Amino acid sequence: YGGDSMSDKLLHYGMVGGALDSMIGETHRNAILLDGRAELVCGCFSRDLEKTLKTGKKWGIKEGRLYKDYLEMAEEESRRGDRIDFVVIATPNSSHYEIAKAFLERGINVVCDKPLTTTLREAEDLKEIADKNNLLLCVTYSYAGYPVISRARDIVRSGKIGEVRFVNVQYVQGWLARDIEKENKQAAWRLDPSQSGLANTTADIGSHVENMVSVLVEKEIDTLCARLDTFGKSRQLEDTSTVMINFKDGAKGLLHMSQIAVGENNNFTVSIYGTTATLKWAFAEPNKLRILHEDYTEEIVQKEIVTPGTNIGFKNIYSAFISDLIAKRNGEQITNDNAHFQSVNAGLRGMRFIEKCVESAKNGSTWVKF
């Protein structure tokens, strides 16, 4: 990142949720560390103060900035002369809205894990508060952060594959193939409507799928038809989701998300079928695009080679957000509408997608207006 010295740019952030035993907390912190321009200075990492203190100790945070709950943190931080520049929310879905609202109302920018909220109405409310207070609200759709994804969008925009006719996306995992809710904390909260919201699979990985489709083809959904299946016998929420889409310009799509696909680890694949070529991306090779031509030849586009084990997508989401925050602080007109990261607008659209899928499924998989 060029320009002024690093010390000018160093931002300070806090975190709600993401204690030491939380995988997602470490993912966020490591992504910000990879960027190198923001420092963790405060937190309420758990409802258990002891866990918060232990996590804070590991990250070298002063005890005076470790808080018993998020409301105390939002209030205290908003009063400080050296207040945080942003807060990261890494908690179960049901608490995203109240926590984000508390910080936005006190003038602090927010980064929130996806899905943004548990209802569309809550997402609309957060957008209104963020925009009214001139604050940035980022939603961490990490797959969109892979450099090759912006390259793929440019290829689609350029007309290199012709007009998009059909989008076929599959995102399958196998970790919920057995009923593991009793012994697995992550499974327990994700399958609990009081913590997860209206949906499980459609919200957890389906929100990534909707975001990826939106980023790559930049088309508006007209109608969708969803079937949400629950194969786990005692589950209240779905573990598989199949969605057909009609776009407003006549293109179509089929999205399939499952967490009971035995043997599948994190298999996310995208195929975009145009009138002259097909564009393909797979998370198994996240920095590679394949373009298939009519004569069956294949063109490979490699954006960059990344060290295995680093989540470059997550890092790039934060880099875009941090760059925009710094630019805004330096007087540039950066809003949630022209931001270079996945803003509250993307989070709001994701919530509409989840609600419409649930509505369609509840009505016997009828087509519903998006």
C-alpha positions as CSV (number, residue, x, y, z in Angstrom):
1,Y,0.0,0.0,0.0
2,G,1.8,3.1,-1.2
3,G,1.6,6.7,0.2
4,D,2.2,7.9,3.7
5,S,4.2,6.2,6.4
6,M,2.6,3.1,8.0
7,S,2.0,4.8,11.3
8,D,-0.4,7.3,9.7
9,K,-2.5,4.5,8.4
10,L,-2.5,2.1,11.3
11,L,-6.1,1.6,12.3
12,H,-7.4,0.1,15.6
13,Y,-10.2,-2.4,15.8
14,G,-12.1,-4.4,18.4
15,M,-13.9,-7.7,18.2
16,V,-17.1,-9.1,19.5
17,G,-17.1,-12.9,19.7
18,G,-14.3,-15.0,18.3
19,A,-12.7,-16.3,21.6
20,L,-9.7,-18.6,21.5
21,D,-11.7,-21.7,20.8
22,S,-13.5,-20.0,17.8
23,M,-12.3,-21.0,14.3
24,I,-14.0,-17.9,12.7
25,G,-12.4,-15.5,15.2
26,E,-8.9,-16.7,14.3
27,T,-9.8,-16.5,10.6
28,H,-10.7,-12.8,10.9
29,R,-7.7,-11.9,13.1
30,N,-5.3,-13.7,10.8
31,A,-6.7,-12.0,7.7
32,I,-6.3,-8.6,9.3
33,L,-2.7,-9.6,10.4
34,L,-1.9,-10.5,6.8
35,D,-3.0,-7.0,5.7
36,G,-0.9,-5.5,8.4
37,R,-2.6,-2.1,8.7
38,A,-4.9,-2.6,11.7
39,E,-4.2,-3.6,15.3
40,L,-6.6,-5.4,17.7
41,V,-6.9,-3.2,20.8
42,C,-10.1,-4.3,22.6
43,G,-12.8,-6.9,22.7
44,C,-15.6,-8.8,24.2
45,F,-14.7,-12.2,22.8
46,S,-17.2,-14.3,24.8
47,R,-20.2,-14.0,27.2
48,D,-17.8,-15.7,29.6
49,L,-15.5,-12.9,30.9
50,E,-12.8,-15.5,31.7
51,K,-12.6,-16.5,28.0
52,T,-12.5,-12.8,27.0
53,L,-9.6,-12.2,29.4
54,K,-7.7,-15.3,28.2
55,T,-8.1,-14.3,24.5
56,G,-7.1,-10.7,25.3
57,K,-4.0,-11.9,27.0
58,K,-2.9,-13.9,24.0
59,W,-3.3,-10.8,21.8
60,G,-1.6,-8.4,24.2
61,I,-4.7,-6.3,24.9
62,K,-4.8,-4.2,28.0
63,E,-7.2,-5.4,30.6
64,G,-9.0,-2.1,30.7
65,R,-10.2,-2.6,27.2
66,L,-11.6,-6.1,27.7
67,Y,-15.3,-5.9,28.3
68,K,-18.0,-8.0,29.9
69,D,-20.5,-7.5,27.2
70,Y,-20.8,-5.8,23.8
71,L,-23.0,-2.9,25.0
72,E,-20.4,-1.9,27.6
73,M,-17.7,-2.1,24.8
74,A,-19.7,0.0,22.4
75,E,-20.5,2.6,25.0
76,E,-16.9,2.8,26.5
77,E,-15.2,2.8,23.1
78,S,-17.4,5.5,21.7
79,R,-16.3,7.9,24.5
80,R,-12.6,7.4,24.1
81,G,-10.3,9.8,22.4
82,D,-8.5,6.8,20.9
83,R,-11.7,5.0,20.0
84,I,-11.5,2.0,17.6
85,D,-11.9,2.6,13.9
86,F,-14.1,-0.5,13.4
87,V,-15.5,-3.5,15.2
88,V,-15.5,-7.1,13.9
89,I,-18.6,-9.2,14.7
90,A,-17.9,-12.9,14.8
91,T,-20.9,-14.3,16.7
92,P,-23.9,-16.5,15.8
93,N,-26.3,-15.0,13.3
94,S,-29.1,-14.1,15.8
95,S,-26.9,-11.6,17.6
96,H,-25.5,-9.8,14.5
97,Y,-28.2,-7.2,14.3
98,E,-28.2,-6.0,17.9
99,I,-24.4,-5.8,18.1
100,A,-24.0,-4.0,14.7
101,K,-26.8,-1.6,15.7
102,A,-25.1,-0.8,19.0
103,F,-21.8,0.2,17.4
104,L,-23.3,2.0,14.4
105,E,-25.5,4.1,16.6
106,R,-22.4,5.1,18.5
107,G,-20.4,6.1,15.4
108,I,-18.2,3.1,14.9
109,N,-17.7,1.3,11.5
110,V,-18.6,-2.4,11.4
111,V,-17.4,-5.6,9.8
112,C,-19.9,-8.4,10.2
113,D,-19.7,-12.1,9.4
114,K,-22.3,-13.3,6.9
115,P,-25.3,-13.6,6.8
116,L,-25.7,-10.0,8.0
117,T,-28.8,-10.6,10.1
118,T,-31.6,-13.2,10.5
119,T,-34.3,-11.1,8.7
120,L,-34.5,-8.8,5.8
121,R,-36.1,-6.1,7.9
122,E,-33.1,-6.1,10.3
123,A,-30.7,-5.8,7.4
124,E,-32.7,-2.8,6.0
125,D,-32.5,-1.2,9.4
126,L,-28.7,-1.5,9.6
127,K,-28.3,0.0,6.1
128,E,-30.4,2.9,7.2
129,I,-28.4,3.5,10.4
130,A,-25.0,3.1,8.6
131,D,-25.9,5.4,5.8
132,K,-27.5,8.0,8.1
133,N,-24.3,8.1,10.3
134,N,-22.0,8.0,7.3
135,L,-20.4,4.8,8.4
136,L,-19.1,1.8,6.5
137,L,-20.6,-1.7,7.1
138,C,-18.7,-4.6,5.5
139,V,-20.0,-8.2,5.2
140,T,-17.3,-10.8,4.9
141,Y,-18.2,-12.7,1.8
142,S,-14.6,-14.1,1.6
143,Y,-14.8,-16.0,-1.7
144,A,-15.4,-12.7,-3.6
145,G,-12.0,-11.6,-2.3
146,Y,-10.0,-14.0,-4.4
147,P,-8.2,-11.9,-7.1
148,V,-9.3,-14.2,-9.9
149,I,-13.0,-13.5,-9.1
150,S,-12.6,-9.8,-10.1
151,R,-10.8,-11.0,-13.2
152,A,-13.7,-13.4,-13.9
153,R,-16.2,-10.5,-13.6
154,D,-14.1,-8.5,-16.1
155,I,-14.2,-11.4,-18.5
156,V,-18.0,-11.7,-18.3
157,R,-18.3,-7.9,-18.7
158,S,-16.0,-7.8,-21.7
159,G,-18.3,-10.2,-23.6
160,K,-15.6,-12.7,-24.1
161,I,-18.0,-15.6,-23.3
162,G,-20.9,-13.9,-25.2
163,E,-24.2,-13.3,-23.5
164,V,-24.7,-15.2,-20.2
165,R,-27.4,-17.8,-20.7
166,F,-27.1,-20.0,-17.6
167,V,-25.3,-20.1,-14.3
168,N,-24.7,-23.4,-12.5
169,V,-23.3,-23.3,-9.0
170,Q,-22.7,-26.1,-6.6
171,Y,-21.4,-25.7,-3.0
172,V,-21.4,-29.0,-1.1
173,Q,-19.9,-30.1,2.2
174,G,-20.2,-33.3,4.2
175,W,-19.8,-32.2,7.8
176,L,-23.5,-32.6,8.7
177,A,-23.9,-36.0,7.0
178,R,-24.3,-37.5,10.5
179,D,-26.4,-36.1,13.3
180,I,-23.5,-34.5,15.2
181,E,-25.5,-31.6,16.9
182,K,-25.2,-33.0,20.4
183,E,-21.4,-33.1,20.4
184,N,-20.5,-30.3,17.9
185,K,-21.1,-26.7,19.1
186,Q,-20.9,-25.3,15.6
187,A,-23.5,-27.7,14.3
188,A,-25.7,-27.1,17.4
189,W,-26.1,-23.4,16.9
190,R,-26.3,-23.5,13.1
191,L,-29.2,-25.9,13.2
192,D,-31.0,-24.0,16.0
193,P,-33.5,-21.5,14.6
194,S,-33.2,-19.4,17.7
195,Q,-29.5,-18.8,16.9
196,S,-29.3,-19.3,13.2
197,G,-32.5,-17.7,12.0
198,L,-34.8,-18.9,9.2
199,A,-32.4,-21.2,7.5
200,N,-29.2,-23.2,7.9
201,T,-27.6,-24.3,4.6
202,T,-29.2,-21.6,2.6
203,A,-27.9,-18.9,5.0
204,D,-24.5,-20.5,5.8
205,I,-23.2,-21.4,2.4
206,G,-26.1,-20.4,0.2
207,S,-25.4,-16.7,1.0
208,H,-21.9,-17.2,-0.4
209,V,-23.4,-18.7,-3.6
210,E,-25.8,-15.8,-4.1
211,N,-23.0,-13.3,-3.5
212,M,-20.7,-15.1,-6.0
213,V,-23.4,-15.1,-8.7
214,S,-24.2,-11.5,-8.1
215,V,-20.5,-10.4,-8.2
216,L,-19.8,-12.5,-11.4
217,V,-22.8,-11.9,-13.6
218,E,-24.1,-8.6,-12.2
219,K,-27.7,-9.5,-13.0
220,E,-30.9,-8.9,-11.1
221,I,-33.0,-11.9,-10.0
222,D,-36.6,-11.7,-11.2
223,T,-38.1,-14.9,-9.7
224,L,-36.8,-18.0,-7.8
225,C,-38.1,-21.4,-6.9
226,A,-36.5,-23.2,-3.9
227,R,-36.7,-26.7,-2.3
228,L,-35.2,-26.9,1.2
229,D,-34.5,-30.5,2.3
230,T,-33.9,-31.7,5.8
231,F,-32.2,-35.2,5.8
232,G,-31.1,-35.1,9.5
233,K,-34.0,-36.8,11.3
234,S,-34.4,-34.4,14.3
235,R,-33.4,-31.2,12.6
236,Q,-35.6,-28.1,12.5
237,L,-33.6,-26.4,9.7
238,E,-32.6,-27.6,6.2
239,D,-29.2,-29.3,5.4
240,T,-29.7,-29.2,1.6
241,S,-31.0,-26.4,-0.6
242,T,-31.8,-26.4,-4.4
243,V,-32.8,-23.1,-6.0
244,M,-33.8,-22.3,-9.6
245,I,-33.4,-18.7,-10.7
246,N,-34.9,-16.5,-13.5
247,F,-32.9,-13.4,-14.1
248,K,-34.6,-10.2,-15.3
249,D,-32.8,-10.3,-18.7
250,G,-33.9,-13.9,-19.5
251,A,-30.8,-15.8,-18.2
252,K,-31.4,-18.7,-15.9
253,G,-29.6,-20.3,-13.0
254,L,-29.4,-23.5,-10.8
255,L,-27.9,-23.3,-7.4
256,H,-27.3,-26.4,-5.2
257,M,-26.0,-26.3,-1.7
258,S,-25.7,-29.2,0.7
259,Q,-24.0,-30.1,4.0
260,I,-24.8,-33.8,3.9
261,A,-22.7,-34.7,0.9
262,V,-20.5,-37.5,2.3
263,G,-16.8,-37.1,1.6
264,E,-17.1,-33.5,0.3
265,N,-14.9,-31.1,2.2
266,N,-15.6,-27.6,0.8
267,N,-16.5,-28.2,-2.8
268,F,-17.6,-24.8,-4.4
269,T,-17.8,-24.7,-8.2
270,V,-19.2,-22.1,-10.6
271,S,-20.0,-22.6,-14.3
272,I,-21.2,-19.6,-16.4
273,Y,-22.5,-20.6,-19.8
274,G,-22.3,-17.9,-22.4
275,T,-23.4,-17.9,-26.0
276,T,-19.7,-18.3,-27.2
277,A,-17.8,-19.8,-24.3
278,T,-18.0,-21.2,-20.8
279,L,-16.3,-19.8,-17.7
280,K,-15.5,-22.1,-14.8
281,W,-14.1,-21.6,-11.3
282,A,-13.5,-24.0,-8.4
283,F,-12.5,-23.4,-4.8
284,A,-10.2,-26.4,-5.1
285,E,-8.0,-24.2,-7.4
286,P,-9.1,-20.7,-6.2
287,N,-6.6,-18.7,-8.3
288,K,-7.4,-20.4,-11.6
289,L,-10.2,-19.7,-14.2
290,R,-10.9,-22.0,-17.1
291,I,-12.5,-20.8,-20.3
292,L,-14.0,-23.5,-22.5
293,H,-14.4,-22.7,-26.2
294,E,-16.7,-24.2,-28.8
295,D,-13.9,-26.2,-30.4
296,Y,-13.3,-27.9,-27.0
297,T,-10.1,-26.1,-26.4
298,E,-9.4,-24.8,-22.9
299,E,-7.9,-21.5,-21.9
300,I,-6.4,-21.1,-18.4
301,V,-6.3,-17.8,-16.6
302,Q,-4.1,-17.7,-13.5
303,K,-4.4,-14.5,-11.5
304,E,-1.6,-15.2,-9.0
305,I,0.0,-18.0,-7.1
306,V,-0.7,-17.8,-3.4
307,T,1.0,-19.6,-0.5
308,P,-1.1,-22.6,0.5
309,G,-2.7,-22.3,3.9
310,T,-3.3,-18.5,3.7
311,N,-6.9,-17.4,3.2
312,I,-6.2,-14.8,0.6
313,G,-9.9,-14.2,0.0
314,F,-10.5,-13.1,3.6
315,K,-7.4,-11.0,3.6
316,N,-8.4,-9.2,0.4
317,I,-11.9,-8.4,1.8
318,Y,-10.2,-6.7,4.7
319,S,-7.6,-5.0,2.6
320,A,-10.4,-3.4,0.5
321,F,-12.3,-2.4,3.6
322,I,-9.2,-0.9,5.4
323,S,-8.1,0.9,2.2
324,D,-11.6,2.5,1.9
325,L,-11.6,3.4,5.6
326,I,-8.2,5.2,5.3
327,A,-9.3,6.9,2.0
328,K,-12.5,8.1,3.8
329,R,-10.5,9.4,6.7
330,N,-8.3,11.3,4.2
331,G,-11.3,13.1,2.8
332,E,-12.5,10.8,-0.1
333,Q,-16.3,10.3,-0.5
334,I,-16.5,6.6,0.3
335,T,-20.0,5.2,1.0
336,N,-21.6,1.8,1.2
337,D,-22.8,2.4,-2.4
338,N,-19.4,3.0,-4.0
339,A,-17.2,1.0,-1.6
340,H,-14.6,-1.5,-3.0
341,F,-15.7,-4.2,-0.5
342,Q,-18.9,-6.2,0.0
343,S,-21.0,-3.7,1.8
344,V,-24.3,-3.7,3.7
345,N,-26.0,-3.6,0.3
346,A,-24.6,-7.1,-0.5
347,G,-25.6,-8.3,3.0
348,L,-29.1,-7.0,2.5
349,R,-29.5,-8.7,-0.9
350,G,-28.2,-11.9,0.7
351,M,-31.0,-11.7,3.4
352,R,-33.6,-11.2,0.7
353,F,-32.3,-14.3,-1.1
354,I,-32.6,-16.4,2.1
355,E,-36.1,-15.1,2.9
356,K,-37.3,-15.7,-0.6
357,C,-35.9,-19.3,-0.7
358,V,-37.7,-20.0,2.6
359,E,-41.0,-18.4,1.4
360,S,-40.8,-20.5,-1.8
361,A,-40.1,-23.8,0.0
362,K,-42.9,-23.2,2.5
363,N,-45.4,-22.6,-0.3
364,G,-44.6,-26.0,-1.9
365,S,-41.6,-24.8,-3.9
366,T,-43.6,-22.2,-5.9
367,W,-42.0,-19.5,-7.9
368,V,-41.7,-16.2,-5.9
369,K,-40.9,-12.7,-7.0
370,F,-37.5,-11.5,-5.8
